[in-house]
Amino acid sequence: MREEGLELMRDILKKHHTLNKSRVWFDLIINAVIGWSAFFYTCFHFNIISFLLAIFFIYRGTLLVHEVSHIAKKIKGYRLAFNLLFGWPNAYPVYLGDAHLFHHGKRTYGTTRDPEYKYISSFDFLTLLRPFFSSLLLPFIQIIRFGIYPLSYLFLNKEQRIWTYQNISTLAFSMDYKRPYRKEEEISRMIRNDLMCMLYKFVIGCAIYLSILPFEIIWVWYSVVVISSTLNMYRALFNHLYTNESLTPMGWEDHLLDTVTIESGPSSFFIFVNGLNYHAIHHLFPELPYTNLAKAHRELMQKLPDDHIYKHNTFSSIFDVLATSTSIERSKKEIIQTELV
């Protein structure tokens, strides 16, 4: 992006950087209260309304893990609170997402150092089905990784623990991603968090065995995990166009053109929660609080000139993004065919 275009956006967004700590705490707590209340009510007295409420608020609360990466240092106790309410019970401890900051770096976004990026040659039928089938397996993977595997820490040596940290302890979009290891404290943090995840599962298991909780909690939990995971994977799939085939560093202009903004609508309400539909602003200014992104986007659309690059990647829905991805794929094929001729 030309520097003047970026500076114009920065000037417009100056007043949107204030973090409303009360709003952030309210979001976390209300998601937990409604989500888990609806979840346990569904386990004892199933009805579709409480089931849908459980899915929506647990999904919304769990995705706050993305915000923890950016604002936890500014709010004392927020990281621990998230782990207590969502991270440990859902096997999404915050440390899994600490590498998320590489997804924003000028030299790391869209490269092999970015855990949340993988070049997608085409948004074909298999690409669109993969999130659903992956989600069907996720509950079993969680039980193995966070319910059983932590017991092995008693027997693993240092090198094996580091391998665990680097290869199976990151929220990554690419299975080839290897997390950087820098200091021993990272391993200690992984072990503490994994043991807490295991403790949560052990307590729930004992409660089911002692008939304190009904056996139905298992299939309710499975359904919530599968549906929430499917929504999140589609959210990640449509937050970018993933056009960087070379996986080399991208300039800010290419970075922005590869990042999607979706106008408010049903898809943004149910899938792109916590302002994640305004992803372009978030990538250019990750320090901007998620609670301010909607207002920031509206102001940019009002004040930026019509030919500003920010407006080039604003879509009305997921289907609009899909159509654009298909168009890009078609253009690539036409270029290749022209070169061959």
JOBELWO-V727928 format. One record per residue. N is the residue number from 0. RES is the residue in one small letter. SS is DSSP state (helix for helix, strand for strand, loop for the rest). Layout:
n:N res:RES ss:SS
n:N res:RES ss:SS
//
This chain:
n:0 res:m ss:loop
n:1 res:r ss:loop
n:2 res:e ss:helix
n:3 res:e ss:helix
n:4 res:g ss:helix
n:5 res:l ss:helix
n:6 res:e ss:helix
n:7 res:l ss:helix
n:8 res:m ss:helix
n:9 res:r ss:helix
n:10 res:d ss:helix
n:11 res:i ss:helix
n:12 res:l ss:loop
n:13 res:k ss:helix
n:14 res:k ss:helix
n:15 res:h ss:helix
n:16 res:h ss:loop
n:17 res:t ss:loop
n:18 res:l ss:loop
n:19 res:n ss:loop
n:20 res:k ss:helix
n:21 res:s ss:helix
n:22 res:r ss:helix
n:23 res:v ss:helix
n:24 res:w ss:helix
n:25 res:f ss:helix
n:26 res:d ss:helix
n:27 res:l ss:helix
n:28 res:i ss:helix
n:29 res:i ss:helix
n:30 res:n ss:helix
n:31 res:a ss:helix
n:32 res:v ss:helix
n:33 res:i ss:helix
n:34 res:g ss:helix
n:35 res:w ss:helix
n:36 res:s ss:helix
n:37 res:a ss:helix
n:38 res:f ss:helix
n:39 res:f ss:helix
n:40 res:y ss:helix
n:41 res:t ss:helix
n:42 res:c ss:helix
n:43 res:f ss:helix
n:44 res:h ss:loop
n:45 res:f ss:loop
n:46 res:n ss:loop
n:47 res:i ss:helix
n:48 res:i ss:helix
n:49 res:s ss:helix
n:50 res:f ss:helix
n:51 res:l ss:helix
n:52 res:l ss:helix
n:53 res:a ss:helix
n:54 res:i ss:helix
n:55 res:f ss:helix
n:56 res:f ss:helix
n:57 res:i ss:helix
n:58 res:y ss:helix
n:59 res:r ss:helix
n:60 res:g ss:helix
n:61 res:t ss:helix
n:62 res:l ss:loop
n:63 res:l ss:loop
n:64 res:v ss:helix
n:65 res:h ss:helix
n:66 res:e ss:helix
n:67 res:v ss:helix
n:68 res:s ss:helix
n:69 res:h ss:helix
n:70 res:i ss:helix
n:71 res:a ss:helix
n:72 res:k ss:helix
n:73 res:k ss:helix
n:74 res:i ss:loop
n:75 res:k ss:loop
n:76 res:g ss:loop
n:77 res:y ss:helix
n:78 res:r ss:helix
n:79 res:l ss:helix
n:80 res:a ss:helix
n:81 res:f ss:helix
n:82 res:n ss:helix
n:83 res:l ss:helix
n:84 res:l ss:helix
n:85 res:f ss:helix
n:86 res:g ss:helix
n:87 res:w ss:loop
n:88 res:p ss:loop
n:89 res:n ss:loop
n:90 res:a ss:loop
n:91 res:y ss:loop
n:92 res:p ss:loop
n:93 res:v ss:helix
n:94 res:y ss:helix
n:95 res:l ss:helix
n:96 res:g ss:helix
n:97 res:d ss:helix
n:98 res:a ss:helix
n:99 res:h ss:helix
n:100 res:l ss:helix
n:101 res:f ss:helix
n:102 res:h ss:helix
n:103 res:h ss:loop
n:104 res:g ss:loop
n:105 res:k ss:loop
n:106 res:r ss:loop
n:107 res:t ss:loop
n:108 res:y ss:loop
n:109 res:g ss:loop
n:110 res:t ss:loop
n:111 res:t ss:loop
n:112 res:r ss:loop
n:113 res:d ss:loop
n:114 res:p ss:loop
n:115 res:e ss:loop
n:116 res:y ss:loop
n:117 res:k ss:loop
n:118 res:y ss:loop
n:119 res:i ss:loop
n:120 res:s ss:loop
n:121 res:s ss:loop
n:122 res:f ss:loop
n:123 res:d ss:loop
n:124 res:f ss:helix
n:125 res:l ss:helix
n:126 res:t ss:helix
n:127 res:l ss:helix
n:128 res:l ss:helix
n:129 res:r ss:helix
n:130 res:p ss:helix
n:131 res:f ss:helix
n:132 res:f ss:helix
n:133 res:s ss:helix
n:134 res:s ss:helix
n:135 res:l ss:helix
n:136 res:l ss:helix
n:137 res:l ss:helix
n:138 res:p ss:helix
n:139 res:f ss:helix
n:140 res:i ss:helix
n:141 res:q ss:helix
n:142 res:i ss:helix
n:143 res:i ss:helix
n:144 res:r ss:helix
n:145 res:f ss:helix
n:146 res:g ss:helix
n:147 res:i ss:helix
n:148 res:y ss:helix
n:149 res:p ss:helix
n:150 res:l ss:helix
n:151 res:s ss:helix
n:152 res:y ss:helix
n:153 res:l ss:helix
n:154 res:f ss:loop
n:155 res:l ss:loop
n:156 res:n ss:loop
n:157 res:k ss:helix
n:158 res:e ss:helix
n:159 res:q ss:helix
n:160 res:r ss:helix
n:161 res:i ss:helix
n:162 res:w ss:helix
n:163 res:t ss:helix
n:164 res:y ss:helix
n:165 res:q ss:helix
n:166 res:n ss:helix
n:167 res:i ss:loop
n:168 res:s ss:loop
n:169 res:t ss:loop
n:170 res:l ss:loop
n:171 res:a ss:loop
n:172 res:f ss:loop
n:173 res:s ss:loop
n:174 res:m ss:loop
n:175 res:d ss:loop
n:176 res:y ss:loop
n:177 res:k ss:loop
n:178 res:r ss:loop
n:179 res:p ss:loop
n:180 res:y ss:loop
n:181 res:r ss:loop
n:182 res:k ss:loop
n:183 res:e ss:helix
n:184 res:e ss:helix
n:185 res:e ss:helix
n:186 res:i ss:helix
n:187 res:s ss:helix
n:188 res:r ss:helix
n:189 res:m ss:helix
n:190 res:i ss:helix
n:191 res:r ss:helix
n:192 res:n ss:helix
n:193 res:d ss:helix
n:194 res:l ss:helix
n:195 res:m ss:helix
n:196 res:c ss:helix
n:197 res:m ss:helix
n:198 res:l ss:helix
n:199 res:y ss:helix
n:200 res:k ss:helix
n:201 res:f ss:helix
n:202 res:v ss:helix
n:203 res:i ss:helix
n:204 res:g ss:helix
n:205 res:c ss:helix
n:206 res:a ss:helix
n:207 res:i ss:helix
n:208 res:y ss:helix
n:209 res:l ss:loop
n:210 res:s ss:loop
n:211 res:i ss:loop
n:212 res:l ss:loop
n:213 res:p ss:loop
n:214 res:f ss:loop
n:215 res:e ss:loop
n:216 res:i ss:helix
n:217 res:i ss:helix
n:218 res:w ss:helix
n:219 res:v ss:helix
n:220 res:w ss:helix
n:221 res:y ss:helix
n:222 res:s ss:helix
n:223 res:v ss:helix
n:224 res:v ss:helix
n:225 res:v ss:helix
n:226 res:i ss:helix
n:227 res:s ss:helix
n:228 res:s ss:helix
n:229 res:t ss:helix
n:230 res:l ss:helix
n:231 res:n ss:helix
n:232 res:m ss:helix
n:233 res:y ss:helix
n:234 res:r ss:helix
n:235 res:a ss:helix
n:236 res:l ss:helix
n:237 res:f ss:loop
n:238 res:n ss:loop
n:239 res:h ss:strand
n:240 res:l ss:loop
n:241 res:y ss:loop
n:242 res:t ss:loop
n:243 res:n ss:loop
n:244 res:e ss:loop
n:245 res:s ss:loop
n:246 res:l ss:loop
n:247 res:t ss:loop
n:248 res:p ss:loop
n:249 res:m ss:loop
n:250 res:g ss:loop
n:251 res:w ss:helix
n:252 res:e ss:helix
n:253 res:d ss:helix
n:254 res:h ss:helix
n:255 res:l ss:helix
n:256 res:l ss:helix
n:257 res:d ss:loop
n:258 res:t ss:strand
n:259 res:v ss:loop
n:260 res:t ss:strand
n:261 res:i ss:strand
n:262 res:e ss:loop
n:263 res:s ss:loop
n:264 res:g ss:loop
n:265 res:p ss:helix
n:266 res:s ss:helix
n:267 res:s ss:helix
n:268 res:f ss:helix
n:269 res:f ss:helix
n:270 res:i ss:loop
n:271 res:f ss:loop
n:272 res:v ss:loop
n:273 res:n ss:loop
n:274 res:g ss:loop
n:275 res:l ss:loop
n:276 res:n ss:loop
n:277 res:y ss:strand
n:278 res:h ss:helix
n:279 res:a ss:helix
n:280 res:i ss:helix
n:281 res:h ss:helix
n:282 res:h ss:helix
n:283 res:l ss:helix
n:284 res:f ss:loop
n:285 res:p ss:loop
n:286 res:e ss:loop
n:287 res:l ss:loop
n:288 res:p ss:loop
n:289 res:y ss:helix
n:290 res:t ss:helix
n:291 res:n ss:helix
n:292 res:l ss:helix
n:293 res:a ss:helix
n:294 res:k ss:helix
n:295 res:a ss:helix
n:296 res:h ss:helix
n:297 res:r ss:helix
n:298 res:e ss:helix
n:299 res:l ss:helix
n:300 res:m ss:helix
n:301 res:q ss:helix
n:302 res:k ss:helix
n:303 res:l ss:loop
n:304 res:p ss:loop
n:305 res:d ss:loop
n:306 res:d ss:loop
n:307 res:h ss:loop
n:308 res:i ss:helix
n:309 res:y ss:helix
n:310 res:k ss:helix
n:311 res:h ss:helix
n:312 res:n ss:helix
n:313 res:t ss:strand
n:314 res:f ss:strand
n:315 res:s ss:loop
n:316 res:s ss:loop
n:317 res:i ss:helix
n:318 res:f ss:helix
n:319 res:d ss:helix
n:320 res:v ss:helix
n:321 res:l ss:helix
n:322 res:a ss:helix
n:323 res:t ss:helix
n:324 res:s ss:helix
n:325 res:t ss:helix
n:326 res:s ss:helix
n:327 res:i ss:helix
n:328 res:e ss:helix
n:329 res:r ss:helix
n:330 res:s ss:helix
n:331 res:k ss:helix
n:332 res:k ss:helix
n:333 res:e ss:helix
n:334 res:i ss:helix
n:335 res:i ss:helix
n:336 res:q ss:helix
n:337 res:t ss:helix
n:338 res:e ss:helix
n:339 res:l ss:helix
n:340 res:v ss:loop
//
